[in-house]
Amino acid sequence: MNQRSYAIAFHKQAEADFATHLRLRGGGYPDCHSLHYMQMACEKLAKSWLASRRRVDPNDLKTHRLIKQTFHVVILEYCRRGAVSAHSRREWMSTKLNQIAGEVERLSPSVEGPGFDPRPENCEYPWSSEEGGNWIAPVDYAFPNLVALCGPPLPYNPSKAAGAEFTKLVQFALRTLKVELEGA
Protein backbone atom coordinates (compact mmCIF):
# COMPACT_ATOMS: atom_id res chain seq x y z
CA MET A 1 0.00 0.00 0.00
CA ASN A 2 1.20 3.51 -0.82
CA GLN A 3 1.03 5.25 2.62
CA ARG A 4 1.49 8.76 1.18
CA SER A 5 -1.32 8.28 -1.32
CA TYR A 6 -3.53 6.97 1.47
CA ALA A 7 -2.71 9.98 3.67
CA ILE A 8 -3.43 12.39 0.82
CA ALA A 9 -6.77 10.74 0.03
CA PHE A 10 -7.89 10.96 3.69
CA HIS A 11 -6.70 14.57 3.83
CA LYS A 12 -8.69 15.54 0.73
CA GLN A 13 -11.83 14.01 2.18
CA ALA A 14 -11.18 15.74 5.54
CA GLU A 15 -10.97 19.09 3.73
CA ALA A 16 -14.23 18.41 1.89
CA ASP A 17 -15.99 17.35 5.10
CA PHE A 18 -14.71 20.44 6.93
CA ALA A 19 -15.86 22.74 4.12
CA THR A 20 -19.30 21.11 4.28
CA HIS A 21 -19.38 21.63 8.07
CA LEU A 22 -18.69 25.33 7.54
CA ARG A 23 -21.42 25.63 4.88
CA LEU A 24 -24.01 23.88 7.04
CA ARG A 25 -23.10 25.62 10.31
CA GLY A 26 -25.56 28.37 11.02
CA GLY A 27 -27.13 27.99 7.58
CA GLY A 28 -30.56 27.01 8.86
CA TYR A 29 -29.77 23.30 8.94
CA PRO A 30 -30.11 21.14 12.04
CA ASP A 31 -26.96 21.15 14.18
CA CYS A 32 -26.62 17.38 13.88
CA HIS A 33 -25.68 17.77 10.19
CA SER A 34 -22.89 20.33 10.64
CA LEU A 35 -21.59 18.44 13.69
CA HIS A 36 -21.59 15.18 11.72
CA TYR A 37 -19.38 16.76 9.08
CA MET A 38 -17.08 18.20 11.76
CA GLN A 39 -16.79 14.75 13.34
CA MET A 40 -16.01 13.15 9.97
CA ALA A 41 -13.46 15.88 9.11
CA CYS A 42 -11.68 15.37 12.45
CA GLU A 43 -11.67 11.61 12.06
CA LYS A 44 -10.20 11.76 8.56
CA LEU A 45 -7.69 14.43 9.63
CA ALA A 46 -6.50 12.06 12.39
CA LYS A 47 -6.27 9.16 9.95
CA SER A 48 -4.37 11.25 7.39
CA TRP A 49 -2.00 12.50 10.08
CA LEU A 50 -1.39 8.96 11.30
CA ALA A 51 -0.90 7.52 7.80
CA SER A 52 1.58 10.32 7.03
CA ARG A 53 3.72 9.45 10.05
CA ARG A 54 3.84 5.68 10.28
CA ARG A 55 2.76 2.48 8.63
CA VAL A 56 -0.80 1.61 9.49
CA ASP A 57 -3.02 -1.27 8.58
CA PRO A 58 -5.59 -0.04 6.02
CA ASN A 59 -8.26 -1.94 7.95
CA ASP A 60 -7.55 0.20 11.03
CA LEU A 61 -8.11 3.34 8.96
CA LYS A 62 -11.58 2.10 8.04
CA THR A 63 -12.80 2.05 11.65
CA HIS A 64 -14.08 4.80 13.94
CA ARG A 65 -12.03 3.62 16.92
CA LEU A 66 -8.81 5.07 15.55
CA ILE A 67 -9.93 8.65 16.18
CA LYS A 68 -10.18 7.94 19.91
CA GLN A 69 -6.53 6.96 20.00
CA THR A 70 -5.18 9.61 17.64
CA PHE A 71 -7.17 12.82 17.52
CA HIS A 72 -6.06 14.13 20.93
CA VAL A 73 -2.45 13.69 19.83
CA VAL A 74 -3.19 15.67 16.65
CA ILE A 75 -4.90 18.43 18.67
CA LEU A 76 -1.94 18.76 21.05
CA GLU A 77 0.61 18.75 18.23
CA TYR A 78 -1.08 21.55 16.32
CA CYS A 79 -1.68 23.56 19.52
CA ARG A 80 2.06 23.41 20.17
CA ARG A 81 2.82 24.33 16.57
CA GLY A 82 1.06 27.65 16.80
CA ALA A 83 -2.65 27.16 16.30
CA VAL A 84 -3.24 28.62 19.76
CA SER A 85 -1.31 31.87 19.78
CA ALA A 86 -1.42 33.64 23.15
CA HIS A 87 1.04 31.73 25.37
CA SER A 88 -0.73 32.79 28.58
CA ARG A 89 -3.94 31.20 27.32
CA ARG A 90 -2.34 28.19 25.63
CA GLU A 91 -2.68 25.75 28.53
CA TRP A 92 -6.29 26.75 29.25
CA MET A 93 -7.21 26.67 25.57
CA SER A 94 -5.47 23.34 25.00
CA THR A 95 -7.58 21.90 27.81
CA LYS A 96 -10.78 23.37 26.34
CA LEU A 97 -9.85 22.18 22.84
CA ASN A 98 -9.21 18.68 24.13
CA GLN A 99 -12.61 18.70 25.84
CA ILE A 100 -14.27 19.71 22.58
CA ALA A 101 -12.23 17.07 20.72
CA GLY A 102 -13.54 14.44 23.15
CA GLU A 103 -17.11 15.59 22.56
CA VAL A 104 -16.59 15.51 18.78
CA GLU A 105 -15.23 11.96 19.09
CA ARG A 106 -18.37 10.91 20.95
CA LEU A 107 -20.54 12.02 18.03
CA SER A 108 -19.68 8.80 16.23
CA PRO A 109 -22.15 6.12 17.28
CA SER A 110 -19.61 3.31 17.05
CA VAL A 111 -16.78 4.70 19.17
CA GLU A 112 -16.43 2.83 22.45
CA GLY A 113 -13.85 1.04 24.53
CA PRO A 114 -11.66 1.33 27.62
CA GLY A 115 -11.22 4.88 28.88
CA PHE A 116 -14.02 6.15 26.69
CA ASP A 117 -17.29 7.54 28.00
CA PRO A 118 -19.86 6.23 25.51
CA ARG A 119 -23.15 8.05 25.19
CA PRO A 120 -26.17 7.27 23.10
CA GLU A 121 -26.29 10.78 21.59
CA ASN A 122 -24.79 10.87 18.13
CA CYS A 123 -25.28 12.73 14.86
CA GLU A 124 -26.48 9.83 12.74
CA TYR A 125 -28.96 7.51 14.39
CA PRO A 126 -31.91 7.87 16.79
CA TRP A 127 -31.37 6.55 20.32
CA SER A 128 -33.61 5.52 23.18
CA SER A 129 -34.08 8.02 26.00
CA GLU A 130 -32.89 7.10 29.49
CA GLU A 131 -36.50 6.84 30.60
CA GLY A 132 -36.91 4.14 27.97
CA GLY A 133 -39.50 3.77 25.31
CA ASN A 134 -39.05 7.22 23.75
CA TRP A 135 -36.69 7.59 20.85
CA ILE A 136 -34.78 10.77 20.12
CA ALA A 137 -33.77 11.76 16.60
CA PRO A 138 -30.46 13.62 16.26
CA VAL A 139 -32.30 16.34 14.35
CA ASP A 140 -34.31 17.10 17.52
CA TYR A 141 -31.34 17.09 19.91
CA ALA A 142 -29.53 20.29 21.00
CA PHE A 143 -26.04 18.75 21.62
CA PRO A 144 -25.49 20.91 24.74
CA ASN A 145 -21.83 19.87 25.10
CA LEU A 146 -21.07 21.19 21.61
CA VAL A 147 -23.11 24.39 21.50
CA ALA A 148 -19.81 26.22 20.85
CA LEU A 149 -19.64 24.50 17.43
CA CYS A 150 -23.28 25.14 16.52
CA GLY A 151 -24.91 28.12 14.90
CA PRO A 152 -23.20 30.82 12.88
CA PRO A 153 -19.54 31.40 13.78
CA LEU A 154 -19.97 35.18 13.44
CA PRO A 155 -20.52 37.62 15.03
CA TYR A 156 -18.01 36.77 17.76
CA ASN A 157 -19.65 35.34 20.86
CA PRO A 158 -17.50 34.93 24.01
CA SER A 159 -19.47 31.83 25.04
CA LYS A 160 -18.39 30.22 21.78
CA ALA A 161 -14.72 31.24 22.00
CA ALA A 162 -13.46 27.67 22.48
CA GLY A 163 -15.59 26.52 19.54
CA ALA A 164 -14.15 29.27 17.35
CA GLU A 165 -10.63 28.28 18.43
CA PHE A 166 -11.39 24.60 17.77
CA THR A 167 -12.61 25.46 14.27
CA LYS A 168 -9.44 27.52 13.66
CA LEU A 169 -7.33 24.66 15.01
CA VAL A 170 -8.88 22.14 12.62
CA GLN A 171 -8.39 24.62 9.75
CA PHE A 172 -4.74 25.18 10.79
CA ALA A 173 -4.13 21.43 11.08
CA LEU A 174 -5.62 20.80 7.64
CA ARG A 175 -3.51 23.57 6.04
CA THR A 176 -0.30 22.51 7.80
CA LEU A 177 -0.74 18.82 7.04
CA LYS A 178 -1.47 19.64 3.40
CA VAL A 179 1.86 21.48 3.14
CA GLU A 180 3.62 18.52 4.76
CA LEU A 181 1.97 16.03 2.39
CA GLU A 182 2.76 18.14 -0.68
CA GLY A 183 6.39 18.47 0.40
CA ALA A 184 6.88 14.78 1.12
N, C-alpha and C positions, 0 to 999 in steps of 0.2 A: 504494500500500500504506500502511496506517495503522501507522507505526513503533511508536507507543505500544502499540497493541493487540497487536502482534507481541511486543514486549518483555514485556508482561504475561502473554501466553500461555506464553512460554518460562519466565518466572519461576514461574508456577503449577506447571508440570510439574517444574521444578527442585525446588520445595518438596516435591512428592509423591515424587519420586525420593529425595530426602534422607531423608524420613520413612520410606520403605521401607528404605533403608540402615540406619537406626537400629533398626528392628524386626528386621531379619535379623541384624544384628551381634551375635554372641555368643548367638544364639537357637537354637543347635544346627544351623544351616544351614551348608553349605560356604562358606568365605570368598569364593570366586569370586562368589557371588550378592550378598553385601553390598558387595563392592568394585565390582561392575558397577553397582549403583545409585549408589554414591558417584561413580564416573566419569561416569555419565549426569547426575547432579545438577550436578557441576562444569561439565560441558560446556554444559548449558542455562543455568546461572548466567552463564557467560561470554557466551553468545549474547544473553541478556536484557540484560546490562550493556552490551554493544556496541550492540544495537539501541536502547537507551535514550539513547545518547550521540551516535550519528551514523547517517546513512543507510547502510544495508547492502543488498546484493542478497539477496533472499530465498533464492536458490539457494545462496549462501555459507553461510547459516544452516542449510542442510540437510546440510552435510558435517561430517565429523569433524575436518578439518584446521584449522578455525577455532580450536578450543580451543588448539592449539599456539601460535598467534599471540597469543591474548588472555588465557588464564587466568593466566599469570604477572603480567600487568599488573593484573588484578583482585586477585590475592593481595597484591601490593605496595600497591595503593591501600587495601585494607581493613586491612592491617597498620598503615599510617600513620594511618588514621582511628581507631585505638584498639582493634582486635581483639587486639593483643598489648600488654599493659598495662605490664609492668615495663620502663622505658626501658633499663636496663642489660642486659637480655636481648633487647631488640628486634632488634638486628642479628643475633645468633646465631639467634634463633627465626625471623626472616624468611628466613635462609639455609636452615634446616631445613624450614620450610614450603614454600619453593620447591623443595627436593629432593623432598618428598612430592608436591607438585603435578606435578612432572615424571614421577614414577612413576605417578601417577593417570592422567596423559595417555597414558602408554604402555599402559594397560590396553585401550585401543581398538585392535582389530586393524587398522584401516585408517589409522592416523595414521603418516605417514612424510614424508620430505622433507629438504631441506638443514638442517643443524644439529640434526637429530633422530636420536636413537640408537634405531632400531627394534629390537624384540625379538620373538621369536615368541610369548612368553607373553602371554596376554590372558585376559579373563574369559568370553569367549563361545565360542570355537571351539578344538577340539583342534589341536595343532601337532606337528610331527615333532621328535624329540629331535636333539641335535647329532650323536649317534653314527649317526643315520639309521635308518630302518626302524621304530623304536618311536614310537608316537604317545602324546602326553600329553593327558589331558583336564583342563580347568581345575579340575574338581571334585577332582582328585587332586593339584593343585599347591599348595604352601605359600605362594607369593608372599612370599619372604623380604625383599624390599625394602619391603614394605608391612605387615609384621607389626604395626606400631604402629596400624594401622587395623583390625586383625582381632581377633576375640574380644570379650568383654564390655568396655565402657568403664570399668566400675567393678568392684572397688575400684581406686583409683588405683595405677598401676604406673609407677615412674620410667622404665622402659625404653620406655614408651608415651607419655611426656610430649608429644613432638612430634605424635604422632597425635591425642592429646586436644586439643592446641592447634589442629591443622588442622581437626578436627571443629568446634570452637568458632568458628574463623575462617569456615568455610563457613556456619555458623548465623548468625553476625553479618552476613556479607555478604548472606545471603538476607533477614534482617530489615531491614537498612538499605536495600537496594535496593527492598524492598516499600514502605517509607515514601516513598522518592523517587518511585516509580511512582505511588503513590496521590496524592501531592502535585502531580504534573505536570499 
